[in-house]
């Protein structure tokens, strides 16, 4: 379980160390305080793959067309003050004192891409030939270097040219499986249905029906059909089946979150703005699901919020005796003197006291 992370030269983080993570972590703070960037750092530290770098650009709604037009600036926004002269370094420590270091740098070196392995994919070779078919193609290479306990070292790279983006992976270890649920992106029907079928195959689909009934007690049945596009259908009492997409953002988002939990044991789940779409009367019940499943499935959860109601619901569950030491609240703020980003940890009792007495716990 991740206990501490150090972040240097990444996004809005010049230099920061944030400690005190538990199994279920709720992160609050002002707008642009670094909450989403913290989730991104955790993602990059535990799963430093080229496709996750692309995901970081999508989370920030950065146009891939921009990277084609100005490939030399494709990676600028990953770096603090867009300073690519300094490397990004993200260091994590777990409860066993193990250390994971990810370093990110940018240059025009093609050494990694020129190194060929005997079993290299022919499709990748063809993509490279297409990318470099123009002798004057501008390029910028993002290098990811991974070190485990200062011993084993692994690397991957991703290149931006005027022809497009291409990732190159050499030896990427399974550090920790990570799922990221952005605040605004809705998962495709096809992908959500596949996740539901995985849960059904593992006899975990009852969790989906239970959380749906918590939100809407009239829902009686959940089914998946592959008529045209694979789709999840819900059936209310005395009504015909309807696709899940017609039930609004709350059920779709909750389904995505619960399915990521039940289908990925011993993983990390990152949820940005967890309150989105969820009515305040359902928030406590939803936290009940998250705390229970996190413990049962050994999944560490990091969620951000702006909502005081969501904080109150989080405390109500976290104070229960069975969840002692499971939950932790972190307020992201800037140090009044150094202006560096800091994380203020509160256990459940301290958070509850702060809320009850009107103390600022969201960056006020």
C-alpha positions as MATLAB code, in Angstrom:
seq = 'XXXXXXXXXXXXXXXXXXXXXXXXXXXXXXXXXXXXXXXXXXXXXXXXXXXXXXXXXXXXXXXXXXXXXXXXXXXXXXXXXXXXXXXXXXXXXXXXXXXXXXXXXXXXXXXXXXXXXXXXXXXXXXXXXXXXXXXXXXXXXXXXXXXXXXXXXXXXXXXXXXXXXXXXXXXXXXXXXXXXXXXXXXXXXXXXXXXXXXXXXXXXXXXXXXXXXXXXXXXXXXXXXXXXXXXXXXXXXXXXXXXXXXXXXXXXXXXXXXXXXXXXXXXXXXXXXXXXXXXXXXXXXXXXXXXXXXXXXXXXXXXXXXXXXXXXXXXXXXXXXXXXXXXXXXXXXXXXXXXXXXXXXXXXXXXXXXXXXXXXXXXX';
ca = [
       0.000    0.000    0.000;
       1.311    3.426   -0.977;
       2.174    5.483    2.117;
       4.137    8.475    0.811;
       4.967   10.196   -2.469;
       7.582   12.797   -3.410;
       6.981   14.869   -6.546;
       9.504   17.096   -8.302;
       9.009   19.309  -11.380;
       5.668   17.739  -12.328;
       2.605   19.802  -13.300;
       2.042   22.360  -10.503;
       4.487   20.597   -8.155;
       7.900   22.201   -7.843;
       8.909   20.025   -4.921;
       6.542   18.275   -2.533;
       6.321   15.333   -0.155;
       2.869   14.067    0.797;
       2.544   11.392    3.474;
      -0.028    9.497    5.484;
      -1.976    7.568    2.863;
      -4.302    4.812    4.076;
      -6.562    2.342    2.281;
      -9.257    4.922    1.386;
      -8.067    8.497    0.855;
     -10.208   11.570    0.212;
      -8.363   14.639   -1.068;
      -9.745   18.169   -0.895;
      -8.443   21.652   -1.632;
      -9.104   24.807   -3.602;
      -9.417   24.891   -7.368;
      -6.018   24.444   -9.049;
      -4.428   23.397   -5.790;
      -2.970   20.188   -7.260;
      -5.579   17.537   -6.448;
      -5.823   16.123   -9.983;
      -2.064   16.466  -10.476;
      -1.523   14.329   -7.362;
      -3.678   11.583   -8.875;
      -1.729   11.865  -12.125;
       1.578   11.550  -10.266;
       0.344    8.380   -8.551;
      -0.729    6.978  -11.927;
       2.608    7.769  -13.555;
       4.587    6.423  -10.630;
       2.830    3.065  -10.561;
       2.159    2.584  -14.260;
       4.717    4.567  -16.314;
       3.570    3.380  -19.728;
       3.272    5.419  -22.940;
      -0.497    4.882  -23.091;
      -0.860    6.458  -19.641;
       1.096    9.511  -20.788;
      -1.481    9.856  -23.575;
      -4.213    9.443  -20.944;
      -2.717   12.348  -18.973;
      -3.070   14.533  -22.050;
      -6.694   13.410  -22.490;
      -7.497   14.085  -18.827;
      -6.320   17.672  -19.361;
      -8.188   17.848  -22.674;
      -4.965   18.524  -24.539;
      -5.498   18.118  -28.259;
      -3.405   15.417  -29.927;
      -3.584   17.582  -33.049;
      -1.554   20.190  -31.162;
       1.182   17.595  -30.606;
       1.293   16.954  -34.355;
       1.405   20.656  -35.189;
       4.026   21.491  -32.532;
       5.686   18.197  -31.528;
       8.565   20.039  -29.859;
       6.025   21.326  -27.311;
       4.041   18.084  -26.925;
       5.293   17.422  -23.389;
       5.655   20.968  -22.028;
       2.593   20.871  -19.768;
       3.872   17.849  -17.843;
       6.735   19.913  -16.423;
       6.570   22.524  -13.674;
       6.561   25.946  -15.357;
       7.137   23.991  -18.593;
      10.783   23.593  -17.578;
      12.005   20.590  -19.586;
      15.622   21.279  -18.625;
      14.902   19.646  -15.246;
      13.690   16.056  -15.055;
      10.434   15.004  -13.466;
      11.019   12.726  -10.498;
       8.237   10.890   -8.662;
       9.262    8.725   -5.718;
       6.878    6.517   -3.755;
       7.283    4.483   -0.580;
       4.969    1.681    0.552;
       4.257    0.157    3.957;
       7.147   -2.281    3.478;
       9.611    0.602    2.922;
       9.997   -0.346   -0.733;
      10.821    2.545   -3.061;
       9.689    3.145   -6.619;
      11.301    5.958   -8.626;
      10.063    7.247  -11.975;
      12.111    9.832  -13.842;
      10.784   11.628  -16.925;
      12.967   13.577  -19.348;
      12.655   14.983  -22.859;
      15.171   15.248  -25.706;
      15.505   14.430  -29.404;
      17.515   11.263  -28.898;
      16.448    8.311  -31.041;
      18.716    5.779  -29.373;
      15.874    3.859  -27.721;
      13.994    3.610  -30.995;
      17.045    2.523  -32.960;
      17.685   -0.381  -30.614;
      16.044   -3.465  -32.127;
      15.052   -6.660  -30.407;
      14.772   -9.938  -32.251;
      11.059  -10.253  -31.512;
      10.129   -6.664  -32.373;
       6.588   -6.227  -33.665;
       6.509   -5.643  -37.445;
       3.585   -3.249  -37.046;
       5.716   -1.038  -34.787;
       8.507   -1.035  -37.362;
       6.070    0.024  -40.057;
       4.746    2.843  -37.855;
       8.297    4.044  -37.248;
       9.031    4.067  -40.972;
       5.894    6.139  -41.539;
       6.773    8.582  -38.788;
      10.277    9.160  -40.100;
       9.470    9.098  -43.803;
       9.933   12.865  -43.853;
      13.569   13.776  -43.305;
      12.613   17.159  -41.864;
      10.090   15.768  -39.366;
      10.360   17.555  -36.017;
      10.507   15.191  -33.105;
      10.521   15.182  -29.333;
      11.103   12.035  -27.288;
       9.743   11.551  -23.778;
      11.794    9.045  -21.779;
      10.467    7.232  -18.720;
      13.007    5.576  -16.457;
      11.811    3.312  -13.634;
      13.925    2.179  -10.687;
      12.734   -0.298   -8.063;
      14.518   -0.066   -4.720;
      17.497    1.521   -6.526;
      18.253   -1.841   -8.125;
      16.208   -3.055  -11.076;
      15.863   -0.470  -13.839;
      13.311   -0.335  -16.646;
      12.502    2.127  -19.380;
       9.996    3.183  -21.998;
       9.685    6.065  -24.424;
       7.129    7.899  -26.507;
       7.892   10.060  -29.513;
       6.024   13.071  -30.891;
       6.507   14.066  -34.527;
       4.501   15.978  -37.095;
       3.269   12.539  -38.222;
       1.869   11.477  -34.853;
       2.704    9.796  -31.533;
       4.234    6.374  -30.974;
       5.190    4.625  -27.758;
       8.075    2.222  -27.337;
       8.161   -0.118  -24.349;
      11.164   -2.223  -23.411;
      10.718   -3.756  -19.967;
       7.762   -2.379  -18.058;
       7.247   -4.096  -14.703;
       3.869   -4.733  -13.154;
       4.482   -2.267  -10.319;
       0.807   -1.851   -9.478;
      -2.298   -1.914  -11.640;
      -3.933    1.510  -11.633;
      -7.352    2.676  -12.858;
      -8.047    6.383  -13.389;
     -11.604    7.741  -13.576;
     -11.508   11.390  -14.733;
     -14.101   13.916  -13.631;
     -15.684   14.340  -17.064;
     -15.048   11.323  -19.302;
     -17.767    8.661  -19.511;
     -16.580    5.152  -20.324;
     -17.877    3.719  -23.615;
     -20.902    1.405  -23.484;
     -18.863   -1.392  -25.047;
     -16.072   -1.149  -22.474;
     -18.450   -0.827  -19.523;
     -20.402   -3.871  -20.685;
     -17.202   -5.889  -20.986;
     -16.296   -4.944  -17.424;
     -19.769   -5.964  -16.264;
     -19.425   -9.347  -17.993;
     -16.080   -9.879  -16.251;
     -17.764   -9.190  -12.911;
     -20.636  -11.519  -13.795;
     -18.174  -14.281  -14.743;
     -16.520  -13.866  -11.321;
     -19.885  -13.815   -9.515;
     -19.402  -10.172   -8.526;
     -22.280   -8.729  -10.549;
     -24.422   -8.706   -7.387;
     -22.381   -5.693   -6.233;
     -23.566   -3.712   -9.268;
     -27.227   -4.480   -8.667;
     -26.847   -3.649   -4.971;
     -25.301   -0.218   -5.600;
     -27.928    0.531   -8.272;
     -30.720   -0.356   -5.853;
     -29.114    1.888   -3.251;
     -29.533    4.790   -5.679;
     -32.853    3.698   -7.224;
     -34.766    1.023   -5.281;
     -37.070    0.320   -8.237;
     -34.255   -1.301  -10.262;
     -34.818   -5.045  -10.212;
     -32.393   -6.506  -12.744;
     -29.115   -5.814  -14.556;
     -28.346   -7.572  -17.845;
     -25.908   -7.274  -20.732;
     -26.822   -7.792  -24.385;
     -24.725   -7.693  -27.543;
     -27.399   -6.574  -29.994;
     -25.476   -4.135  -32.126;
     -23.142   -2.512  -29.591;
     -22.685   -4.432  -26.315;
     -24.815   -2.597  -23.754;
     -25.909   -2.914  -20.127;
     -29.685   -2.852  -19.653;
     -31.607   -2.153  -16.466;
     -35.121   -3.294  -15.669;
     -37.333   -1.462  -13.221;
     -40.338   -3.024  -11.570;
     -43.244   -3.297  -14.052;
     -41.229   -1.602  -16.818;
     -39.389   -2.712  -19.948;
     -35.613   -2.917  -20.157;
     -33.754    0.317  -20.860;
     -30.050    0.864  -21.629;
     -27.952    2.109  -18.727;
     -26.987    5.214  -20.725;
     -30.567    6.517  -20.359;
     -30.369    6.529  -16.557;
     -28.069    9.551  -16.277;
     -24.501   10.177  -15.222;
     -24.805    8.972  -11.621;
     -25.538    5.316  -12.406;
     -23.028    5.217  -15.277;
     -20.265    6.701  -13.123;
     -21.072    4.532  -10.102;
     -21.077    1.436  -12.315;
     -17.648    2.368  -13.677;
     -16.213    2.879  -10.179;
     -17.613   -0.329   -8.669;
     -16.597   -2.423  -11.677;
     -13.023   -1.106  -11.499;
     -12.997   -2.227   -7.867;
     -14.412   -5.723   -8.230;
     -12.426   -6.543  -11.399;
      -9.011   -5.401  -10.130;
      -7.952   -6.875   -6.818;
      -4.830   -5.518   -5.113;
      -4.768   -2.423   -7.310;
      -5.046    1.365   -7.060;
      -8.198    3.265   -8.000;
      -8.024    7.003   -8.734;
     -11.296    8.970   -8.889;
     -11.332   12.670   -9.748;
     -14.244   14.692   -8.290;
     -15.992   11.671   -6.858;
     -19.179   13.605   -6.034;
     -20.037   14.274   -9.695;
     -23.606   13.228  -10.489;
     -24.243   11.634   -7.087;
     -27.063   13.086   -4.981;
     -26.047   13.933   -1.412;
     -28.613   11.479    0.032;
     -26.756    8.587   -1.636;
     -23.222    9.589   -0.726;
     -22.984    7.838    2.634;
     -24.322    4.594    1.166;
     -21.817    4.860   -1.677;
     -18.920    5.288    0.754;
     -20.144    2.166    2.557;
     -19.615    0.252   -0.687;
     -16.200    1.788   -1.304;
     -14.827    1.171    2.208;
     -16.086   -2.415    2.297;
     -14.841   -3.360   -1.171;
     -11.484   -1.621   -0.676;
     -10.845   -3.741    2.415;
     -12.206   -6.983    0.950;
     -10.352   -6.656   -2.372;
      -7.189   -4.907   -1.125;
      -7.723   -1.888   -3.386;
      -6.267    1.467   -2.379;
      -8.560    4.362   -3.301;
      -7.612    7.984   -3.903;
     -10.527   10.342   -4.604;
     -10.752   14.125   -4.894;
     -13.708   16.316   -3.938;
     -14.907   19.907   -3.599;
     -18.046   18.864   -1.740;
     -18.562   19.411    1.985;
     -21.480   16.960    1.860;
     -19.175   14.297    0.412;
     -16.666   14.962    3.201;
     -19.392   14.581    5.833;
     -20.529   11.279    4.282;
     -16.906   10.084    4.168;
     -16.446   10.850    7.877;
     -19.715    9.141    8.827;
     -18.449    5.878    7.342;
     -14.782    6.257    8.285;
     -15.653    6.714   11.984;
     -17.269    3.286   12.164;
     -15.292    0.942   14.389;
     -14.834   -1.672   11.663;
     -13.098    0.915    9.469;
     -10.696    2.221   12.098;
      -7.470    3.375   10.395;
      -8.901    2.611    6.938;
      -9.729    6.183    5.917;
      -7.592    9.298    5.648;
      -8.314   12.876    4.590;
      -5.685   15.036    2.887;
      -6.056   18.741    2.276;
      -3.848   20.037   -0.534;
      -2.688   23.604    0.092;
       0.307   25.901   -0.290;
       2.704   26.602    2.554;
       2.220   30.246    3.581;
       5.990   30.932    3.545;
       7.580   28.665    0.934;
       4.496   28.534   -1.344;
       5.301   24.876   -1.997;
       2.326   22.497   -2.193;
       1.821   20.508    0.988;
      -0.575   17.791    2.107;
      -2.255   18.171    5.483;
      -3.359   14.788    6.802;
      -6.384   14.387    9.056;
      -7.641   11.182   10.603;
     -11.379   10.696   10.897;
     -11.707   12.188   14.387;
      -9.746   15.313   13.469;
     -11.696   15.772   10.230;
     -15.004   15.303   12.040;
     -13.995   17.905   14.645;
     -12.962   20.359   11.945;
     -16.248   19.985   10.075;
     -18.366   20.265   13.226;
     -16.574   23.430   14.337;
     -16.561   25.113   10.946;
     -12.813   24.912   10.458;
     -11.512   25.036    6.891;
     -10.846   21.543    5.548;
     -11.121   22.249    1.802;
      -8.437   24.875    1.402;
     -10.425   27.733    2.954;
];
